[in-house]
Amino acid sequence: MQFSGMIRTNRMCVLVLSILLLTLAAAAHAQKVGSATNLPLPRYVSLKAAEGNVRRGPSLTHRIDWIYKRRHMPLRITAEHGHWRRVEDRDGMGGWVHYSLLSGNRTVIVEHDMLTLRVRPELQSPATAALEAGVIARLESCSAEWCRVSSGGYRGWVQKRRLWGVASDEIRQ
C-alpha cells in the first residue's frame, strides 16, 4: 500500500510540475504590451510630421539628440512612458518622440535597389514598377512572404524580406 501511494504522489508531482512549466512557458511567450496604450510592443508606426525631435528621455526637458526630417518614415516603437514613445529607425538609432508626431498609418522602406512591384504575389507575375532603395511606400496588406504596397501612383506586391517596417511573421488583411 505504501508503494502505490508513493507512485500516486510522484505522478501528482509530475502533473503539477508539468502544469507549472507550461504556465511559465506561456507567460514567457506572451506578447509584451505598452503601459500607456496596452498595444503590442514592439510595433511599427510612421512619422506623421515633417520633422520630429528625438530626445534622450521621455520629456521636453531631455536633450534633443537629432531630428527626423522625413514624413511617413516607418519607425518601431519599443517602449512607452506616458505620452512618449521610444522609437528606433531601420538603422537601429532611436530615442524618445512625443506620441502626437506618430501615426498608425503603416509605411515601409525599400531595402533593395530596383525592387520589382508585381501584379500578384508570385515571382513570375508581371512587373508594374521598380522602386529604388530608400523609397517609402504605404503598406496595404501582407501574407506570410509578400506585401502589397503603393508608392508614387504605383501599386503591387513585393517580397516582405526586402522591406523594413513590417515584422517577418506579420499578416495584414
Helices and strands as residue ranges (DSSP letters): H 2-29, E 43-47, E 52-55, E 64-68, E 74-81, E 84-88, E 94-98, G 99-101, E 102-103, E 107-110, E 115-118, E 127-131, E 136-142, E 146-151, E 154-159, G 160-162, E 163-164
